[in-house]
């Protein structure tokens, strides 16, 4: 999918789709011009997005185990506590964001 700017008679609109669709639906023979506005992300931007998604996953795992960690008689209390420590420490490890901690 791409951001495609379609222009005719000085009026422009942007659609999201494939260039082939845009050219078929709005043909140049009818006076339309097409411009792909999609910006490719750099490796640094992609890594940053990956880290953001990894932190969101980690935060959701911490949230899911919040109530379990408060139960003093939970059969996996020790494992849950260790998992939560791994989750909190994960962003500062060399495994981040590639290898998620497991329970």
N, C-alpha and C positions, 0 to 999 in steps of 0.2 A: 504494500500500500504506500501511496505517496501523496503529498500535498501538491495539488496541481492547480495552477492559476490559469483560468480560462478568460480570455479577453475578446470582446467584439465591440466595435464602434466606441472604443475608449472606456467601456464598462467592464470591470473585472469581477470575477467571483472565484472563490477557492473551493475545490472539492477534494475529498479524500477518496482515492481509488487508484486504479491502474491507468497508466498513460494510454494503453490501447483502448480502454473503455472511454476515456475522455475524448480521444481522437475519433472514435466511432460515433459517440453521442453528439459531439460538437465538432463536426468536420471542418477542416481548414478550407475546403471548397465553399463552405457557407460563410466564410469570413472570420472564423474563430482562430485564435492563436493559443498555444499551449506552452506552459512553462512549469517545469518540475521545480518546486520550492523545497523539496525534501533536503534536510541538512543531515549529512552523515555524522554520527557521533564519533569523537576521538576515543582512543583506547582509555584515556584518562577519564573521560565522561562515562564510558561504559563501566569501568571499574568502580567509579563513584556510585553509579546507580546500583550496581551489584551489592556494594557495601550497605547502601540504604535499605535494600530489600532484605539483606541478611539481618540487619539490626531490627527491622520490623518483625521478621520471623522470630528472632530471639526474644523480643519484647512480648510477642504473643505466647511463646512457650513459658516465659516467666509468669505471665498473667494466668495461664491455664494451671500452673502448679502452685499459685499463691495459696489457694484454700487448702490444698493437700499438705502443704508444708506446715500449716497450722495445726493439723490433726496429730496429737501426741501419740495416738495408738495406731496410726496407719502402718500396715505391714511393710511398706517400702519407704518409710520415713528417711532412713539413712541414705538410700539411693537417690531419693528426690532431692534431699539437701545437697548431695554431691553434684547432681545434675544442675541444680540452680547455680552452684559455684562455677561450674564449667561454662554455663551460659553467660554469667556475668563477666567472666575472664576472657571469653572467646574473642572479643574484638581486639584484645591486646596480644593475641597469639599469632604465630606465623601461619597457622591454619586458616585464619580469617581472610576472606569469607568462604573459602573453598570447602572446608570440611566441617559440617555441623556437628555439635556435640550430641550424643545420644544418651538416653536414659538407661 
